[in-house]
Amino acid sequence: MVRTDVPQLVWVRDAAMSGSARQARTEARLTLSEIAELCEVDPSTVWRWEQGKRAPRGEAALRYARVLRALASRDSREPAA
């Protein structure tokens, strides 16, 4: 991990603790298992992140940030209903 990763870590931890990560996942209709597979972690790890019981850390946190950013990017490209 390099110093330039710090803003991503801060962002993803805030997203997890605030509930916006869970909201993004559920709006994308993805399961804990699907997100966990993308992040290369156990589903219980994602659950703990979303419940605020653990903060995402290290490389797994950076993968989680990339997944969440991809979900946000995908949602912004979808036409309004």
PDB file of N, CA, C and O in Angstrom:
ATOM      1  N   MET A   1       0.848  -1.166   0.000  1.00  0.00           N
ATOM      2  CA  MET A   1       0.000   0.000   0.000  1.00  0.00           C
ATOM      3  C   MET A   1       0.898   1.234   0.000  1.00  0.00           C
ATOM      4  O   MET A   1       1.937   1.266   0.660  1.00  0.00           O
ATOM      5  N   VAL A   2       0.484   2.228  -0.739  1.00  0.00           N
ATOM      6  CA  VAL A   2       1.276   3.456  -0.842  1.00  0.00           C
ATOM      7  C   VAL A   2       0.498   4.632  -0.281  1.00  0.00           C
ATOM      8  O   VAL A   2      -0.710   4.557  -0.056  1.00  0.00           O
ATOM      9  N   ARG A   3       1.210   5.700  -0.065  1.00  0.00           N
ATOM     10  CA  ARG A   3       0.620   6.893   0.546  1.00  0.00           C
ATOM     11  C   ARG A   3      -0.592   7.411  -0.227  1.00  0.00           C
ATOM     12  O   ARG A   3      -1.518   7.953   0.376  1.00  0.00           O
ATOM     13  N   THR A   4      -0.601   7.253  -1.548  1.00  0.00           N
ATOM     14  CA  THR A   4      -1.720   7.757  -2.344  1.00  0.00           C
ATOM     15  C   THR A   4      -3.001   6.968  -2.108  1.00  0.00           C
ATOM     16  O   THR A   4      -4.075   7.387  -2.539  1.00  0.00           O
ATOM     17  N   ASP A   5      -2.898   5.833  -1.428  1.00  0.00           N
ATOM     18  CA  ASP A   5      -4.084   5.030  -1.121  1.00  0.00           C
ATOM     19  C   ASP A   5      -4.865   5.562   0.068  1.00  0.00           C
ATOM     20  O   ASP A   5      -6.013   5.170   0.277  1.00  0.00           O
ATOM     21  N   VAL A   6      -4.264   6.444   0.846  1.00  0.00           N
ATOM     22  CA  VAL A   6      -4.890   6.933   2.076  1.00  0.00           C
ATOM     23  C   VAL A   6      -6.262   7.563   1.813  1.00  0.00           C
ATOM     24  O   VAL A   6      -7.203   7.244   2.540  1.00  0.00           O
ATOM     25  N   PRO A   7      -6.427   8.437   0.819  1.00  0.00           N
ATOM     26  CA  PRO A   7      -7.764   8.998   0.586  1.00  0.00           C
ATOM     27  C   PRO A   7      -8.807   7.922   0.259  1.00  0.00           C
ATOM     28  O   PRO A   7      -9.963   8.034   0.667  1.00  0.00           O
ATOM     29  N   GLN A   8      -8.401   6.887  -0.472  1.00  0.00           N
ATOM     30  CA  GLN A   8      -9.331   5.796  -0.784  1.00  0.00           C
ATOM     31  C   GLN A   8      -9.737   5.051   0.488  1.00  0.00           C
ATOM     32  O   GLN A   8     -10.902   4.694   0.666  1.00  0.00           O
ATOM     33  N   LEU A   9      -8.763   4.823   1.365  1.00  0.00           N
ATOM     34  CA  LEU A   9      -9.066   4.134   2.624  1.00  0.00           C
ATOM     35  C   LEU A   9     -10.016   4.945   3.488  1.00  0.00           C
ATOM     36  O   LEU A   9     -10.954   4.404   4.072  1.00  0.00           O
ATOM     37  N   VAL A  10      -9.769   6.243   3.564  1.00  0.00           N
ATOM     38  CA  VAL A  10     -10.654   7.119   4.350  1.00  0.00           C
ATOM     39  C   VAL A  10     -12.058   7.083   3.756  1.00  0.00           C
ATOM     40  O   VAL A  10     -13.043   6.961   4.483  1.00  0.00           O
ATOM     41  N   TRP A  11     -12.144   7.190   2.430  1.00  0.00           N
ATOM     42  CA  TRP A  11     -13.443   7.207   1.762  1.00  0.00           C
ATOM     43  C   TRP A  11     -14.204   5.904   1.989  1.00  0.00           C
ATOM     44  O   TRP A  11     -15.384   5.932   2.337  1.00  0.00           O
ATOM     45  N   VAL A  12     -13.541   4.760   1.796  1.00  0.00           N
ATOM     46  CA  VAL A  12     -14.246   3.482   1.906  1.00  0.00           C
ATOM     47  C   VAL A  12     -14.654   3.198   3.357  1.00  0.00           C
ATOM     48  O   VAL A  12     -15.710   2.614   3.602  1.00  0.00           O
ATOM     49  N   ARG A  13     -13.837   3.602   4.295  1.00  0.00           N
ATOM     50  CA  ARG A  13     -14.219   3.408   5.703  1.00  0.00           C
ATOM     51  C   ARG A  13     -15.432   4.247   6.050  1.00  0.00           C
ATOM     52  O   ARG A  13     -16.327   3.791   6.762  1.00  0.00           O
ATOM     53  N   ASP A  14     -15.465   5.468   5.551  1.00  0.00           N
ATOM     54  CA  ASP A  14     -16.634   6.326   5.783  1.00  0.00           C
ATOM     55  C   ASP A  14     -17.870   5.732   5.118  1.00  0.00           C
ATOM     56  O   ASP A  14     -18.951   5.725   5.707  1.00  0.00           O
ATOM     57  N   ALA A  15     -17.715   5.234   3.889  1.00  0.00           N
ATOM     58  CA  ALA A  15     -18.854   4.628   3.177  1.00  0.00           C
ATOM     59  C   ALA A  15     -19.394   3.429   3.933  1.00  0.00           C
ATOM     60  O   ALA A  15     -20.608   3.247   4.032  1.00  0.00           O
ATOM     61  N   ALA A  16     -18.496   2.608   4.468  1.00  0.00           N
ATOM     62  CA  ALA A  16     -18.930   1.426   5.212  1.00  0.00           C
ATOM     63  C   ALA A  16     -19.631   1.829   6.509  1.00  0.00           C
ATOM     64  O   ALA A  16     -20.697   1.305   6.829  1.00  0.00           O
ATOM     65  N   MET A  17     -19.038   2.750   7.247  1.00  0.00           N
ATOM     66  CA  MET A  17     -19.581   3.123   8.552  1.00  0.00           C
ATOM     67  C   MET A  17     -20.873   3.937   8.448  1.00  0.00           C
ATOM     68  O   MET A  17     -21.718   3.874   9.341  1.00  0.00           O
ATOM     69  N   SER A  18     -21.028   4.692   7.371  1.00  0.00           N
ATOM     70  CA  SER A  18     -22.213   5.545   7.224  1.00  0.00           C
ATOM     71  C   SER A  18     -23.430   4.787   6.685  1.00  0.00           C
ATOM     72  O   SER A  18     -24.556   5.278   6.758  1.00  0.00           O
ATOM     73  N   GLY A  19     -23.196   3.606   6.152  1.00  0.00           N
ATOM     74  CA  GLY A  19     -24.297   2.848   5.568  1.00  0.00           C
ATOM     75  C   GLY A  19     -24.433   3.041   4.070  1.00  0.00           C
ATOM     76  O   GLY A  19     -25.226   2.351   3.430  1.00  0.00           O
ATOM     77  N   SER A  20     -23.672   3.967   3.498  1.00  0.00           N
ATOM     78  CA  SER A  20     -23.806   4.192   2.052  1.00  0.00           C
ATOM     79  C   SER A  20     -23.275   3.017   1.233  1.00  0.00           C
ATOM     80  O   SER A  20     -23.736   2.786   0.116  1.00  0.00           O
ATOM     81  N   ALA A  21     -22.312   2.275   1.776  1.00  0.00           N
ATOM     82  CA  ALA A  21     -21.804   1.097   1.061  1.00  0.00           C
ATOM     83  C   ALA A  21     -22.896   0.027   0.976  1.00  0.00           C
ATOM     84  O   ALA A  21     -23.108  -0.570  -0.079  1.00  0.00           O
ATOM     85  N   ARG A  22     -23.578  -0.207   2.086  1.00  0.00           N
ATOM     86  CA  ARG A  22     -24.670  -1.190   2.089  1.00  0.00           C
ATOM     87  C   ARG A  22     -25.781  -0.739   1.142  1.00  0.00           C
ATOM     88  O   ARG A  22     -26.333  -1.544   0.391  1.00  0.00           O
ATOM     89  N   GLN A  23     -26.096   0.532   1.183  1.00  0.00           N
ATOM     90  CA  GLN A  23     -27.134   1.064   0.308  1.00  0.00           C
ATOM     91  C   GLN A  23     -26.758   0.861  -1.158  1.00  0.00           C
ATOM     92  O   GLN A  23     -27.599   0.454  -1.960  1.00  0.00           O
ATOM     93  N   ALA A  24     -25.516   1.137  -1.512  1.00  0.00           N
ATOM     94  CA  ALA A  24     -25.060   0.945  -2.896  1.00  0.00           C
ATOM     95  C   ALA A  24     -25.175  -0.520  -3.297  1.00  0.00           C
ATOM     96  O   ALA A  24     -25.602  -0.833  -4.408  1.00  0.00           O
ATOM     97  N   ARG A  25     -24.790  -1.417  -2.388  1.00  0.00           N
ATOM     98  CA  ARG A  25     -24.868  -2.850  -2.676  1.00  0.00           C
ATOM     99  C   ARG A  25     -26.314  -3.293  -2.885  1.00  0.00           C
ATOM    100  O   ARG A  25     -26.616  -4.006  -3.843  1.00  0.00           O
ATOM    101  N   THR A  26     -27.196  -2.877  -2.000  1.00  0.00           N
ATOM    102  CA  THR A  26     -28.586  -3.323  -2.117  1.00  0.00           C
ATOM    103  C   THR A  26     -29.276  -2.697  -3.328  1.00  0.00           C
ATOM    104  O   THR A  26     -30.097  -3.348  -3.974  1.00  0.00           O
ATOM    105  N   GLU A  27     -28.953  -1.446  -3.640  1.00  0.00           N
ATOM    106  CA  GLU A  27     -29.535  -0.816  -4.826  1.00  0.00           C
ATOM    107  C   GLU A  27     -29.057  -1.497  -6.110  1.00  0.00           C
ATOM    108  O   GLU A  27     -29.769  -1.533  -7.113  1.00  0.00           O
ATOM    109  N   ALA A  28     -27.838  -2.034  -6.057  1.00  0.00           N
ATOM    110  CA  ALA A  28     -27.304  -2.763  -7.211  1.00  0.00           C
ATOM    111  C   ALA A  28     -27.799  -4.208  -7.239  1.00  0.00           C
ATOM    112  O   ALA A  28     -27.489  -4.969  -8.156  1.00  0.00           O
ATOM    113  N   ARG A  29     -28.572  -4.568  -6.221  1.00  0.00           N
ATOM    114  CA  ARG A  29     -29.127  -5.919  -6.087  1.00  0.00           C
ATOM    115  C   ARG A  29     -28.030  -6.989  -6.036  1.00  0.00           C
ATOM    116  O   ARG A  29     -28.135  -8.047  -6.657  1.00  0.00           O
ATOM    117  N   LEU A  30     -26.984  -6.677  -5.280  1.00  0.00           N
ATOM    118  CA  LEU A  30     -25.892  -7.618  -5.088  1.00  0.00           C
ATOM    119  C   LEU A  30     -25.953  -8.177  -3.673  1.00  0.00           C
ATOM    120  O   LEU A  30     -26.323  -7.473  -2.734  1.00  0.00           O
ATOM    121  N   THR A  31     -25.592  -9.427  -3.530  1.00  0.00           N
ATOM    122  CA  THR A  31     -25.576 -10.063  -2.212  1.00  0.00           C
ATOM    123  C   THR A  31     -24.239  -9.810  -1.528  1.00  0.00           C
ATOM    124  O   THR A  31     -23.269  -9.381  -2.153  1.00  0.00           O
ATOM    125  N   LEU A  32     -24.216 -10.083  -0.245  1.00  0.00           N
ATOM    126  CA  LEU A  32     -22.956 -10.014   0.490  1.00  0.00           C
ATOM    127  C   LEU A  32     -21.925 -10.926  -0.153  1.00  0.00           C
ATOM    128  O   LEU A  32     -20.756 -10.560  -0.280  1.00  0.00           O
ATOM    129  N   SER A  33     -22.355 -12.105  -0.555  1.00  0.00           N
ATOM    130  CA  SER A  33     -21.438 -13.073  -1.173  1.00  0.00           C
ATOM    131  C   SER A  33     -20.857 -12.555  -2.476  1.00  0.00           C
ATOM    132  O   SER A  33     -19.678 -12.766  -2.761  1.00  0.00           O
ATOM    133  N   GLU A  34     -21.673 -11.881  -3.265  1.00  0.00           N
ATOM    134  CA  GLU A  34     -21.177 -11.350  -4.542  1.00  0.00           C
ATOM    135  C   GLU A  34     -20.136 -10.255  -4.322  1.00  0.00           C
ATOM    136  O   GLU A  34     -19.102 -10.227  -4.990  1.00  0.00           O
ATOM    137  N   ILE A  35     -20.417  -9.360  -3.385  1.00  0.00           N
ATOM    138  CA  ILE A  35     -19.452  -8.301  -3.072  1.00  0.00           C
ATOM    139  C   ILE A  35     -18.187  -8.923  -2.481  1.00  0.00           C
ATOM    140  O   ILE A  35     -17.074  -8.529  -2.829  1.00  0.00           O
ATOM    141  N   ALA A  36     -18.364  -9.885  -1.594  1.00  0.00           N
ATOM    142  CA  ALA A  36     -17.210 -10.535  -0.964  1.00  0.00           C
ATOM    143  C   ALA A  36     -16.313 -11.197  -2.004  1.00  0.00           C
ATOM    144  O   ALA A  36     -15.088 -11.117  -1.912  1.00  0.00           O
ATOM    145  N   GLU A  37     -16.913 -11.840  -2.978  1.00  0.00           N
ATOM    146  CA  GLU A  37     -16.124 -12.486  -4.029  1.00  0.00           C
ATOM    147  C   GLU A  37     -15.311 -11.448  -4.805  1.00  0.00           C
ATOM    148  O   GLU A  37     -14.137 -11.671  -5.104  1.00  0.00           O
ATOM    149  N   LEU A  38     -15.930 -10.328  -5.125  1.00  0.00           N
ATOM    150  CA  LEU A  38     -15.225  -9.264  -5.842  1.00  0.00           C
ATOM    151  C   LEU A  38     -14.082  -8.667  -5.016  1.00  0.00           C
ATOM    152  O   LEU A  38     -13.063  -8.240  -5.560  1.00  0.00           O
ATOM    153  N   CYS A  39     -14.268  -8.645  -3.701  1.00  0.00           N
ATOM    154  CA  CYS A  39     -13.255  -8.076  -2.809  1.00  0.00           C
ATOM    155  C   CYS A  39     -12.260  -9.122  -2.307  1.00  0.00           C
ATOM    156  O   CYS A  39     -11.283  -8.791  -1.635  1.00  0.00           O
ATOM    157  N   GLU A  40     -12.517 -10.376  -2.638  1.00  0.00           N
ATOM    158  CA  GLU A  40     -11.656 -11.486  -2.225  1.00  0.00           C
ATOM    159  C   GLU A  40     -11.589 -11.630  -0.706  1.00  0.00           C
ATOM    160  O   GLU A  40     -10.525 -11.835  -0.123  1.00  0.00           O
ATOM    161  N   VAL A  41     -12.777 -11.513  -0.082  1.00  0.00           N
ATOM    162  CA  VAL A  41     -12.899 -11.701   1.363  1.00  0.00           C
ATOM    163  C   VAL A  41     -14.106 -12.602   1.628  1.00  0.00           C
ATOM    164  O   VAL A  41     -14.861 -12.925   0.711  1.00  0.00           O
ATOM    165  N   ASP A  42     -14.275 -12.993   2.855  1.00  0.00           N
ATOM    166  CA  ASP A  42     -15.416 -13.790   3.271  1.00  0.00           C
ATOM    167  C   ASP A  42     -16.660 -12.898   3.372  1.00  0.00           C
ATOM    168  O   ASP A  42     -16.541 -11.728   3.736  1.00  0.00           O
ATOM    169  N   PRO A  43     -17.845 -13.424   3.058  1.00  0.00           N
ATOM    170  CA  PRO A  43     -19.066 -12.612   3.197  1.00  0.00           C
ATOM    171  C   PRO A  43     -19.251 -12.035   4.602  1.00  0.00           C
ATOM    172  O   PRO A  43     -19.783 -10.936   4.758  1.00  0.00           O
ATOM    173  N   SER A  44     -18.817 -12.770   5.615  1.00  0.00           N
ATOM    174  CA  SER A  44     -18.960 -12.250   6.983  1.00  0.00           C
ATOM    175  C   SER A  44     -18.112 -10.991   7.189  1.00  0.00           C
ATOM    176  O   SER A  44     -18.450 -10.144   8.015  1.00  0.00           O
ATOM    177  N   THR A  45     -17.028 -10.869   6.451  1.00  0.00           N
ATOM    178  CA  THR A  45     -16.194  -9.677   6.538  1.00  0.00           C
ATOM    179  C   THR A  45     -16.946  -8.465   6.005  1.00  0.00           C
ATOM    180  O   THR A  45     -16.937  -7.400   6.623  1.00  0.00           O
ATOM    181  N   VAL A  46     -17.594  -8.630   4.864  1.00  0.00           N
ATOM    182  CA  VAL A  46     -18.385  -7.528   4.296  1.00  0.00           C
ATOM    183  C   VAL A  46     -19.519  -7.178   5.239  1.00  0.00           C
ATOM    184  O   VAL A  46     -19.820  -6.001   5.435  1.00  0.00           O
ATOM    185  N   TRP A  47     -20.149  -8.180   5.823  1.00  0.00           N
ATOM    186  CA  TRP A  47     -21.235  -7.930   6.782  1.00  0.00           C
ATOM    187  C   TRP A  47     -20.731  -7.088   7.956  1.00  0.00           C
ATOM    188  O   TRP A  47     -21.391  -6.134   8.369  1.00  0.00           O
ATOM    189  N   ARG A  48     -19.551  -7.446   8.494  1.00  0.00           N
ATOM    190  CA  ARG A  48     -18.995  -6.680   9.622  1.00  0.00           C
ATOM    191  C   ARG A  48     -18.670  -5.245   9.205  1.00  0.00           C
ATOM    192  O   ARG A  48     -18.870  -4.308   9.978  1.00  0.00           O
ATOM    193  N   TRP A  49     -18.170  -5.079   7.982  1.00  0.00           N
ATOM    194  CA  TRP A  49     -17.913  -3.721   7.492  1.00  0.00           C
ATOM    195  C   TRP A  49     -19.210  -2.927   7.442  1.00  0.00           C
ATOM    196  O   TRP A  49     -19.278  -1.798   7.927  1.00  0.00           O
ATOM    197  N   GLU A  50     -20.235  -3.527   6.851  1.00  0.00           N
ATOM    198  CA  GLU A  50     -21.514  -2.822   6.687  1.00  0.00           C
ATOM    199  C   GLU A  50     -22.208  -2.543   8.015  1.00  0.00           C
ATOM    200  O   GLU A  50     -22.954  -1.570   8.130  1.00  0.00           O
ATOM    201  N   GLN A  51     -21.974  -3.377   9.008  1.00  0.00           N
ATOM    202  CA  GLN A  51     -22.590  -3.184  10.318  1.00  0.00           C
ATOM    203  C   GLN A  51     -21.791  -2.244  11.217  1.00  0.00           C
ATOM    204  O   GLN A  51     -22.221  -1.915  12.323  1.00  0.00           O
ATOM    205  N   GLY A  52     -20.623  -1.812  10.732  1.00  0.00           N
ATOM    206  CA  GLY A  52     -19.784  -0.926  11.529  1.00  0.00           C
ATOM    207  C   GLY A  52     -19.026  -1.631  12.636  1.00  0.00           C
ATOM    208  O   GLY A  52     -18.517  -0.992  13.556  1.00  0.00           O
ATOM    209  N   LYS A  53     -18.953  -2.950  12.545  1.00  0.00           N
ATOM    210  CA  LYS A  53     -18.251  -3.720  13.565  1.00  0.00           C
ATOM    211  C   LYS A  53     -16.750  -3.768  13.300  1.00  0.00           C
ATOM    212  O   LYS A  53     -15.959  -3.958  14.225  1.00  0.00           O
ATOM    213  N   ARG A  54     -16.361  -3.597  12.053  1.00  0.00           N
ATOM    214  CA  ARG A  54     -14.953  -3.560  11.640  1.00  0.00           C
ATOM    215  C   ARG A  54     -14.799  -2.539  10.524  1.00  0.00           C
ATOM    216  O   ARG A  54     -15.703  -2.345   9.712  1.00  0.00           O
ATOM    217  N   ALA A  55     -13.662  -1.902  10.496  1.00  0.00           N
ATOM    218  CA  ALA A  55     -13.363  -0.974   9.403  1.00  0.00           C
ATOM    219  C   ALA A  55     -12.580  -1.728   8.333  1.00  0.00           C
ATOM    220  O   ALA A  55     -11.683  -2.506   8.659  1.00  0.00           O
ATOM    221  N   PRO A  56     -12.904  -1.509   7.073  1.00  0.00           N
ATOM    222  CA  PRO A  56     -12.113  -2.130   6.000  1.00  0.00           C
ATOM    223  C   PRO A  56     -10.660  -1.676   6.107  1.00  0.00           C
ATOM    224  O   PRO A  56     -10.375  -0.511   6.381  1.00  0.00           O
ATOM    225  N   ARG A  57      -9.737  -2.635   5.883  1.00  0.00           N
ATOM    226  CA  ARG A  57      -8.318  -2.309   6.000  1.00  0.00           C
ATOM    227  C   ARG A  57      -7.526  -2.932   4.859  1.00  0.00           C
ATOM    228  O   ARG A  57      -7.944  -3.919   4.252  1.00  0.00           O
ATOM    229  N   GLY A  58      -6.394  -2.341   4.588  1.00  0.00           N
ATOM    230  CA  GLY A  58      -5.421  -2.904   3.666  1.00  0.00           C
ATOM    231  C   GLY A  58      -5.919  -3.067   2.241  1.00  0.00           C
ATOM    232  O   GLY A  58      -6.766  -2.314   1.761  1.00  0.00           O
ATOM    233  N   GLU A  59      -5.369  -4.067   1.588  1.00  0.00           N
ATOM    234  CA  GLU A  59      -5.701  -4.326   0.184  1.00  0.00           C
ATOM    235  C   GLU A  59      -7.179  -4.666   0.001  1.00  0.00           C
ATOM    236  O   GLU A  59      -7.778  -4.294  -1.008  1.00  0.00           O
ATOM    237  N   ALA A  60      -7.765  -5.362   0.958  1.00  0.00           N
ATOM    238  CA  ALA A  60      -9.194  -5.690   0.860  1.00  0.00           C
ATOM    239  C   ALA A  60     -10.031  -4.413   0.854  1.00  0.00           C
ATOM    240  O   ALA A  60     -11.026  -4.328   0.133  1.00  0.00           O
ATOM    241  N   ALA A  61      -9.640  -3.433   1.642  1.00  0.00           N
ATOM    242  CA  ALA A  61     -10.353  -2.155   1.677  1.00  0.00           C
ATOM    243  C   ALA A  61     -10.243  -1.450   0.336  1.00  0.00           C
ATOM    244  O   ALA A  61     -11.210  -0.854  -0.138  1.00  0.00           O
ATOM    245  N   LEU A  62      -9.074  -1.514  -0.273  1.00  0.00           N
ATOM    246  CA  LEU A  62      -8.889  -0.876  -1.571  1.00  0.00           C
ATOM    247  C   LEU A  62      -9.716  -1.574  -2.653  1.00  0.00           C
ATOM    248  O   LEU A  62     -10.268  -0.915  -3.534  1.00  0.00           O
ATOM    249  N   ARG A  63      -9.803  -2.904  -2.589  1.00  0.00           N
ATOM    250  CA  ARG A  63     -10.669  -3.628  -3.540  1.00  0.00           C
ATOM    251  C   ARG A  63     -12.131  -3.250  -3.320  1.00  0.00           C
ATOM    252  O   ARG A  63     -12.880  -3.059  -4.278  1.00  0.00           O
ATOM    253  N   TYR A  64     -12.531  -3.142  -2.056  1.00  0.00           N
ATOM    254  CA  TYR A  64     -13.903  -2.746  -1.715  1.00  0.00           C
ATOM    255  C   TYR A  64     -14.195  -1.352  -2.264  1.00  0.00           C
ATOM    256  O   TYR A  64     -15.270  -1.109  -2.813  1.00  0.00           O
ATOM    257  N   ALA A  65     -13.246  -0.448  -2.116  1.00  0.00           N
ATOM    258  CA  ALA A  65     -13.416   0.914  -2.647  1.00  0.00           C
ATOM    259  C   ALA A  65     -13.608   0.880  -4.155  1.00  0.00           C
ATOM    260  O   ALA A  65     -14.470   1.583  -4.682  1.00  0.00           O
ATOM    261  N   ARG A  66     -12.815   0.070  -4.861  1.00  0.00           N
ATOM    262  CA  ARG A  66     -12.950  -0.021  -6.317  1.00  0.00           C
ATOM    263  C   ARG A  66     -14.323  -0.565  -6.706  1.00  0.00           C
ATOM    264  O   ARG A  66     -14.934  -0.086  -7.661  1.00  0.00           O
ATOM    265  N   VAL A  67     -14.806  -1.559  -5.971  1.00  0.00           N
ATOM    266  CA  VAL A  67     -16.129  -2.130  -6.256  1.00  0.00           C
ATOM    267  C   VAL A  67     -17.202  -1.074  -6.030  1.00  0.00           C
ATOM    268  O   VAL A  67     -18.088  -0.906  -6.868  1.00  0.00           O
ATOM    269  N   LEU A  68     -17.137  -0.368  -4.923  1.00  0.00           N
ATOM    270  CA  LEU A  68     -18.147   0.652  -4.623  1.00  0.00           C
ATOM    271  C   LEU A  68     -18.107   1.789  -5.634  1.00  0.00           C
ATOM    272  O   LEU A  68     -19.154   2.290  -6.046  1.00  0.00           O
ATOM    273  N   ARG A  69     -16.921   2.194  -6.031  1.00  0.00           N
ATOM    274  CA  ARG A  69     -16.804   3.251  -7.044  1.00  0.00           C
ATOM    275  C   ARG A  69     -17.388   2.780  -8.375  1.00  0.00           C
ATOM    276  O   ARG A  69     -18.033   3.556  -9.081  1.00  0.00           O
ATOM    277  N   ALA A  70     -17.164   1.515  -8.717  1.00  0.00           N
ATOM    278  CA  ALA A  70     -17.724   0.963  -9.959  1.00  0.00           C
ATOM    279  C   ALA A  70     -19.248   0.946  -9.893  1.00  0.00           C
ATOM    280  O   ALA A  70     -19.912   1.236 -10.888  1.00  0.00           O
ATOM    281  N   LEU A  71     -19.805   0.611  -8.736  1.00  0.00           N
ATOM    282  CA  LEU A  71     -21.263   0.635  -8.581  1.00  0.00           C
ATOM    283  C   LEU A  71     -21.794   2.051  -8.754  1.00  0.00           C
ATOM    284  O   LEU A  71     -22.801   2.262  -9.431  1.00  0.00           O
ATOM    285  N   ALA A  72     -21.125   3.014  -8.150  1.00  0.00           N
ATOM    286  CA  ALA A  72     -21.550   4.416  -8.257  1.00  0.00           C
ATOM    287  C   ALA A  72     -21.450   4.889  -9.701  1.00  0.00           C
ATOM    288  O   ALA A  72     -22.329   5.600 -10.189  1.00  0.00           O
ATOM    289  N   SER A  73     -20.398   4.503 -10.372  1.00  0.00           N
ATOM    290  CA  SER A  73     -20.197   4.885 -11.772  1.00  0.00           C
ATOM    291  C   SER A  73     -21.279   4.270 -12.650  1.00  0.00           C
ATOM    292  O   SER A  73     -21.811   4.924 -13.546  1.00  0.00           O
ATOM    293  N   ARG A  74     -21.596   3.011 -12.385  1.00  0.00           N
ATOM    294  CA  ARG A  74     -22.630   2.314 -13.151  1.00  0.00           C
ATOM    295  C   ARG A  74     -23.979   2.975 -12.946  1.00  0.00           C
ATOM    296  O   ARG A  74     -24.744   3.152 -13.895  1.00  0.00           O
ATOM    297  N   ASP A  75     -24.272   3.343 -11.697  1.00  0.00           N
ATOM    298  CA  ASP A  75     -25.566   3.989 -11.414  1.00  0.00           C
ATOM    299  C   ASP A  75     -25.685   5.340 -12.079  1.00  0.00           C
ATOM    300  O   ASP A  75     -26.776   5.726 -12.500  1.00  0.00           O
ATOM    301  N   SER A  76     -24.586   6.067 -12.183  1.00  0.00           N
ATOM    302  CA  SER A  76     -24.648   7.399 -12.791  1.00  0.00           C
ATOM    303  C   SER A  76     -24.847   7.328 -14.300  1.00  0.00           C
ATOM    304  O   SER A  76     -25.262   8.312 -14.912  1.00  0.00           O
ATOM    305  N   ARG A  77     -24.559   6.185 -14.904  1.00  0.00           N
ATOM    306  CA  ARG A  77     -24.736   6.039 -16.351  1.00  0.00           C
ATOM    307  C   ARG A  77     -26.112   5.511 -16.725  1.00  0.00           C
ATOM    308  O   ARG A  77     -26.509   5.578 -17.888  1.00  0.00           O
ATOM    309  N   GLU A  78     -26.849   4.981 -15.735  1.00  0.00           N
ATOM    310  CA  GLU A  78     -28.177   4.445 -16.035  1.00  0.00           C
ATOM    311  C   GLU A  78     -29.167   5.586 -16.235  1.00  0.00           C
ATOM    312  O   GLU A  78     -29.124   6.581 -15.512  1.00  0.00           O
ATOM    313  N   PRO A  79     -30.055   5.444 -17.214  1.00  0.00           N
ATOM    314  CA  PRO A  79     -31.067   6.487 -17.426  1.00  0.00           C
ATOM    315  C   PRO A  79     -32.050   6.533 -16.268  1.00  0.00           C
ATOM    316  O   PRO A  79     -32.325   5.518 -15.628  1.00  0.00           O
ATOM    317  N   ALA A  80     -32.567   7.706 -16.011  1.00  0.00           N
ATOM    318  CA  ALA A  80     -33.555   7.870 -14.940  1.00  0.00           C
ATOM    319  C   ALA A  80     -34.839   7.161 -15.313  1.00  0.00           C
ATOM    320  O   ALA A  80     -35.226   7.121 -16.481  1.00  0.00           O
ATOM    321  N   ALA A  81     -35.498   6.600 -14.305  1.00  0.00           N
ATOM    322  CA  ALA A  81     -36.734   5.848 -14.536  1.00  0.00           C
ATOM    323  C   ALA A  81     -37.908   6.791 -14.719  1.00  0.00           C
ATOM    324  O   ALA A  81     -39.035   6.341 -14.925  1.00  0.00           O
TER     325      ALA A  81
END
